Amino acid sequence: MDIATLKAANSGDVDAAAGGWMSLSKECWQAVNDIHDNGVDPLKANWKDRVGAAAGQKLEEQARALEAGADIMRGVAMVLDGLGAEINRAQQLLNSALSMANGYGLTVDEASGTVHAASGGADSSLDSVVQEVNAMVQEALREATQADQQAAAELQKLGNATCETDPDKALNDLQNEASQVEINEYKGGIPDGQDPRLVADWWKALPDDQRQQLMLSNPVELANLPGIPDDVKLQLRGGPDAKYDRVKMVQWALDHWNDHSVDRFDDNCTDFASEALLQGGLKPKWDSWWGWRGDDTWGRSDDPGSDWLSQRTDYSKSWAGAQNMHDFMMRHGSQEIPPDQVKPGDLVYYEEDSSQDSQDGKGVIHHTAVVTAVTPDGDIRYTQHSGDQRDVSIGGRMDAFQEGRGHQKLHFVRVNPDW
């Protein structure tokens, strides 16, 4: 990657390509639903002999192939979204560096990226500026290169999987990996922090909307990065009046997404979310008479067990039950927020919105996950236990989830305890 190549890169074309792949993915999912609604399901109800079963099986095979294709195409869109955003950010930094060079009468060789005084002489008074501009140029090229390399490798992998017809593999292996690659593209576009002045220059070069996007997609990296303004770091952690550290909560969830040593229940989704809040610094609510078993408590013992008795004495009723936790938090200051206002450190609760599931009836909140990122296009990423997922897409997984379990109603909750 050189300066001329980065200048010529068109992030708008990449964004348009991402949008095209996303549209194709949605059309495939619509076809899957149409096949089930107008083919598979009517056949099961009205053509019950062997021939009808065979016809239904053929249609089901076609639906599965389309479903796999939809999930793979969504993965392509994710990777391209990351690439487009990083091209744009790298160009912002490069333009800032070139503008700074011009202001000081420096020249920048577009082939080599070398920065020097226009006269070619050794003006020591400009040494610091030359070093600063050079660092900005090299960082811009590095950011663009890493995004390009990650995207190329992942797109090649997705391209090689175009014949994949197993929806589980397409979703849980291919799309999940693409989702992580997108987040890693954003992460790779952040300076390493060894030069705080470079970080400050990089942050200053970004428009406000791109700063906000990075605060949503990579809060942990920014909050721990020398050179990021202190007020930004404080905002990432929840502000001066926060009762828990949102960054620590997200960091814990990301660090323990597949760590089963923290599991204490057969179904650990809400246990995991509660533990993330606790590790983020949320103070437990204890009943001096009934301990953790009081009806208005949230928390656990300092050294809880996992046996039958411990599950009933060492944990509050709101600790590991999705419905109980949701109801408790909503009674105590938390707010439900619209999807376009969700931030890392919020919670998402899943409510059954149909009678399809045999275990939980309509209206039951049955699952909890931790929001750990929001991408620039507004795609909410979550991390959970039961089953283990890290930074996966709500939008990318919802169709498959609802196909197996029925329509879901999502509740995004910002915990704001009143105790």
C-alpha positions in Angstrom: 0.0 0.0 0.0 1.4 3.4 -1.0 0.0 6.9 -0.8 -1.3 7.0 -4.3 -3.1 3.7 -3.9 -4.7 4.9 -0.7 -5.7 8.2 -2.2 -7.4 6.4 -5.2 -9.3 3.9 -3.0 -13.1 4.5 -3.2 -14.7 3.6 0.1 -18.1 4.5 -1.5 -17.8 1.7 -4.0 -16.9 -0.7 -1.2 -19.9 0.4 0.8 -22.2 0.0 -2.2 -20.9 -3.5 -2.7 -21.6 -4.3 0.9 -25.1 -3.0 0.6 -25.6 -5.1 -2.5 -24.5 -8.3 -0.7 -26.8 -7.4 2.2 -29.7 -7.1 -0.1 -29.0 -10.4 -1.7 -28.8 -12.0 1.8 -32.2 -10.6 2.7 -33.7 -11.8 -0.5 -32.4 -15.3 0.1 -34.0 -15.3 3.5 -37.3 -14.1 2.1 -37.1 -17.0 -0.4 -36.4 -19.4 2.5 -39.5 -18.2 4.3 -41.6 -18.3 1.1 -40.6 -22.0 0.5 -41.6 -22.9 4.1 -44.9 -20.9 4.0 -46.0 -21.9 0.5 -44.3 -25.2 0.0 -43.0 -27.2 2.9 -45.7 -26.5 5.5 -48.7 -26.9 3.2 -47.2 -30.2 1.9 -46.9 -31.5 5.4 -50.5 -30.6 6.1 -52.2 -31.7 2.9 -50.0 -34.3 1.1 -49.2 -36.9 3.7 -48.1 -39.9 1.5 -44.6 -40.9 0.5 -44.6 -38.8 -2.6 -45.6 -35.7 -0.6 -42.9 -36.4 1.9 -40.3 -36.7 -0.9 -41.5 -33.4 -2.4 -41.3 -31.7 0.9 -37.8 -33.0 1.5 -36.6 -31.6 -1.9 -38.1 -28.2 -1.0 -36.5 -28.4 2.4 -33.1 -29.1 0.9 -33.5 -26.0 -1.4 -34.5 -23.9 1.6 -31.4 -25.0 3.5 -29.1 -24.2 0.6 -30.6 -20.7 0.3 -30.3 -20.2 4.1 -26.7 -21.1 4.0 -26.1 -18.8 1.1 -27.9 -16.0 2.9 -25.6 -16.3 5.9 -22.5 -16.5 3.8 -23.5 -13.4 1.8 -24.2 -11.5 5.1 -20.6 -12.4 6.1 -19.4 -10.9 2.9 -21.3 -7.7 3.6 -19.8 -7.5 7.1 -16.2 -7.8 5.8 -16.8 -5.2 3.2 -18.4 -2.9 5.7 -15.2 -3.1 7.8 -13.0 -2.5 4.8 -15.0 0.5 3.6 -14.9 2.2 7.0 -11.2 1.6 7.4 -10.3 3.0 4.0 -12.2 6.1 4.9 -10.5 6.5 8.3 -7.1 5.9 6.8 -7.7 8.5 4.2 -8.8 11.0 6.9 -5.5 10.5 8.7 -3.5 10.7 5.5 -5.2 13.9 4.4 -4.6 15.4 7.8 -0.9 14.5 7.6 -0.6 15.9 4.1 -2.3 19.1 5.2 0.1 19.4 8.1 3.0 18.8 5.8 1.8 21.5 3.4 1.4 24.0 6.3 5.0 23.6 7.3 6.4 23.6 3.8 7.3 19.9 3.9 7.1 17.5 1.0 5.9 13.9 1.0 7.1 11.4 -1.5 4.0 9.5 -2.6 6.0 6.4 -3.7 8.1 5.9 -0.6 6.0 7.9 2.0 9.2 9.8 3.0 8.7 13.2 4.6 11.3 15.9 4.4 11.8 19.7 4.2 11.0 21.1 0.8 14.5 22.6 0.4 16.0 19.2 1.1 18.2 20.8 3.8 18.6 19.8 7.4 16.4 22.3 9.2 16.6 20.9 12.7 13.7 23.2 13.8 11.4 21.0 11.8 12.6 17.7 12.9 9.8 17.2 15.4 7.2 18.1 12.7 8.8 15.8 10.2 8.7 12.9 12.6 5.0 13.7 13.5 3.9 13.9 9.9 5.9 10.8 9.0 4.2 8.8 11.9 0.8 9.9 10.6 1.5 8.9 7.0 2.9 5.5 8.0 0.0 4.9 10.4 -2.5 5.7 7.6 -0.8 3.2 5.3 -0.6 0.6 8.0 -4.3 0.9 8.8 -5.4 0.6 5.2 -3.0 -2.3 4.6 -4.2 -4.4 7.5 -7.9 -3.9 6.6 -7.1 -4.8 3.0 -5.2 -7.9 4.0 -7.8 -9.1 6.5 -10.7 -8.5 4.0 -8.9 -10.2 1.1 -8.2 -13.3 3.2 -11.7 -13.6 4.6 -13.4 -12.9 1.3 -11.3 -15.6 -0.3 -12.5 -18.0 2.4 -16.1 -17.0 2.0 -15.8 -17.3 -1.8 -14.4 -20.9 -1.5 -17.5 -21.7 0.6 -20.1 -20.9 -2.1 -21.1 -24.5 -2.4 -21.7 -24.9 1.4 -25.3 -26.0 2.0 -25.2 -26.7 5.7 -26.9 -23.7 7.4 -25.4 -24.4 10.8 -21.9 -24.3 9.4 -22.6 -21.2 7.3 -24.0 -19.4 10.3 -21.8 -20.6 13.2 -18.5 -21.0 11.4 -18.5 -18.7 8.3 -20.7 -15.8 9.3 -19.4 -15.8 12.9 -15.9 -15.6 11.7 -16.7 -12.8 9.3 -18.4 -10.9 12.1 -15.2 -11.2 14.1 -13.1 -10.1 11.1 -15.1 -7.0 10.8 -14.5 -6.1 14.4 -10.8 -6.9 14.0 -10.6 -4.6 11.0 -11.8 -1.7 13.2 -9.4 -2.8 16.0 -6.5 -3.0 13.6 -7.2 0.5 12.4 -6.5 1.9 15.9 -2.9 2.9 16.7 -1.1 0.7 19.2 -0.6 3.5 21.7 3.2 3.5 21.8 3.2 7.1 20.6 0.4 9.1 22.4 1.0 12.1 20.1 0.2 9.9 17.1 -2.9 8.7 18.8 -4.0 12.3 19.5 -3.3 13.3 15.9 -5.3 10.2 14.6 -8.2 11.0 16.9 -8.2 14.7 15.9 -8.2 13.8 12.2 -11.4 11.7 12.5 -14.8 13.5 12.0 -17.1 13.3 15.0 -19.3 10.7 13.5 -16.3 8.3 13.0 -15.2 8.9 16.6 -18.6 8.0 17.8 -18.6 4.9 15.6 -15.3 3.7 17.1 -16.6 4.3 20.6 -19.4 1.9 19.8 -17.4 -0.7 17.9 -14.2 -0.8 20.0 -14.8 0.7 23.5 -12.2 -1.5 25.2 -9.3 -0.5 22.9 -10.1 3.2 23.1 -10.6 3.3 26.9 -7.1 1.9 27.5 -5.3 3.9 24.7 -2.8 6.6 25.7 -3.6 9.8 23.7 -7.4 9.4 23.8 -8.9 12.4 25.6 -9.8 11.7 29.2 -13.4 12.9 28.7 -13.8 10.3 26.0 -12.5 7.6 28.2 -14.9 8.6 31.0 -17.8 8.6 28.6 -16.9 5.1 27.4 -17.0 3.9 31.0 -20.4 5.4 31.6 -19.8 8.9 32.8 -19.0 10.5 36.2 -22.1 9.2 37.9 -22.0 5.6 36.5 -22.6 2.9 39.1 -20.6 0.4 37.1 -17.8 0.5 34.5 -19.2 -0.4 31.1 -15.7 -1.0 29.6 -14.8 -3.4 32.4 -18.1 -5.2 31.9 -17.5 -5.6 28.2 -13.9 -6.6 28.7 -14.9 -9.3 31.1 -17.5 -10.7 28.8 -15.1 -10.8 25.8 -12.4 -12.4 27.9 -14.7 -15.1 29.3 -17.1 -15.8 26.4 -15.9 -19.5 26.2 -14.7 -19.9 29.8 -16.8 -22.6 31.3 -15.1 -22.3 34.7 -17.4 -19.4 35.4 -20.6 -21.4 34.7 -22.7 -22.5 37.7 -26.0 -23.5 36.2 -27.2 -25.7 33.4 -28.3 -22.7 31.5 -25.8 -19.9 32.1 -26.9 -17.0 29.8 -28.3 -14.8 32.6 -25.7 -16.0 35.1 -23.0 -14.8 32.6 -24.7 -11.4 32.1 -25.0 -10.9 35.9 -21.4 -11.8 36.4 -20.3 -9.3 33.7 -22.2 -6.6 35.5 -20.7 -7.6 38.9 -17.2 -7.6 37.4 -17.9 -4.2 35.9 -18.4 -2.9 39.5 -22.2 -3.0 39.9 -22.9 -3.2 43.7 -25.2 -6.1 44.7 -28.5 -5.5 46.4 -28.8 -7.6 49.6 -31.6 -8.3 52.0 -30.5 -8.1 55.6 -33.2 -10.6 56.7 -33.5 -13.0 53.8 -30.0 -12.7 52.3 -29.9 -13.5 48.6 -33.2 -15.2 48.6 -35.2 -12.0 49.3 -37.6 -11.0 46.7 -35.9 -7.7 46.1 -32.3 -8.7 45.7 -29.6 -9.0 43.0 -26.2 -10.6 43.6 -24.4 -13.7 44.8 -22.2 -14.9 47.6 -18.5 -14.1 47.5 -17.7 -17.8 47.1 -20.8 -19.4 45.6 -21.2 -23.1 44.9 -22.9 -24.8 41.9 -24.7 -27.7 43.6 -28.5 -27.8 44.0 -28.5 -26.2 47.5 -26.0 -23.5 46.6 -28.0 -22.4 43.6 -30.8 -21.6 46.0 -28.9 -20.0 48.8 -25.9 -18.3 47.2 -27.7 -16.4 44.4 -30.6 -14.0 44.2 -33.6 -15.1 42.2 -32.8 -12.3 39.8 -29.2 -13.6 39.2 -29.6 -16.4 36.7 -33.2 -16.2 35.5 -33.8 -14.0 32.4 -37.3 -13.0 33.3 -36.5 -12.4 36.9 -33.4 -10.4 36.1 -35.2 -8.3 33.5 -38.1 -7.6 35.8 -35.8 -6.7 38.8 -33.7 -4.3 36.7 -36.7 -2.6 35.2 -38.2 -2.1 38.7 -34.9 -0.5 39.9 -34.1 2.4 37.5 -33.2 0.6 34.2 -34.6 1.8 30.9 -35.6 0.0 27.8 -34.0 1.8 24.8 -34.5 1.7 21.0 -32.0 -0.3 18.9 -30.5 2.8 17.4 -29.4 4.0 20.9 -27.8 0.8 22.1 -24.3 0.9 23.4 -21.7 -1.6 24.6 -22.5 -2.5 28.2 -26.3 -2.7 27.6 -28.2 -6.0 27.9 -30.5 -7.6 25.4 -33.4 -9.9 26.5 -35.2 -12.2 24.2 -39.0 -12.6 24.7 -41.0 -15.4 23.1 -43.5 -13.7 20.7 -45.2 -16.9 19.4 -46.4 -20.2 20.8 -43.9 -22.2 18.6 -41.5 -23.1 21.5 -42.8 -26.0 23.6 -40.8 -24.9 26.7 -41.5 -21.2 27.1 -44.9 -19.7 26.3 -45.6 -16.5 24.5 -44.6 -13.4 26.5 -41.8 -15.2 28.5 -38.4 -13.6 28.6 -36.0 -16.6 28.2 -32.6 -15.4 27.2 -30.0 -12.7 28.2 -26.9 -11.5 26.4 -24.3 -8.7 26.8 -24.0 -6.0 24.0 -20.3 -5.8 23.3 -20.1 -3.8 20.1 -22.2 -1.8 17.6 -20.8 -1.5 14.1 -21.0 1.7 12.0 -24.0 0.5 10.1 -25.9 0.0 13.4 -25.5 -3.8 13.6 -25.6 -4.8 17.3 -23.1 -7.4 18.4 -23.5 -9.5 21.5 -21.5 -11.9 23.6 -23.1 -14.8 25.6 -23.0 -18.2 27.3 -25.4 -21.0 26.5 -24.2 -21.3 23.7 -21.0 -19.5 23.6 -20.8 -16.6 21.2 -18.4 -13.6 21.0 -19.3 -10.4 19.1 -21.9 -12.1 16.9 -24.6 -10.2 15.0 -28.1 -10.0 16.3 -29.3 -9.1 12.8 -27.2 -11.8 11.2 -28.5 -14.6 13.5 -32.1 -13.6 14.1 -33.7 -15.2 11.1 -32.1 -18.6 11.9 -33.0 -18.2 15.6 -36.7 -17.5 14.8 -36.9 -20.3 12.3 -36.1 -22.8 15.0 -37.9 -21.1 17.9 -40.5 -18.7 16.6 -40.8 -15.0 16.4 -38.9 -13.1 19.1 -39.3 -9.7 20.7 -36.0 -8.0 21.7 -35.7 -5.8 24.8 -32.6 -3.7 24.9 -32.0 -2.5 28.5 -29.6 0.0 30.0 -28.9 -0.9 33.5 -29.2 2.2 35.8 -29.6 0.9 39.3 -31.4 3.0 41.9 -29.8 1.4 44.9 
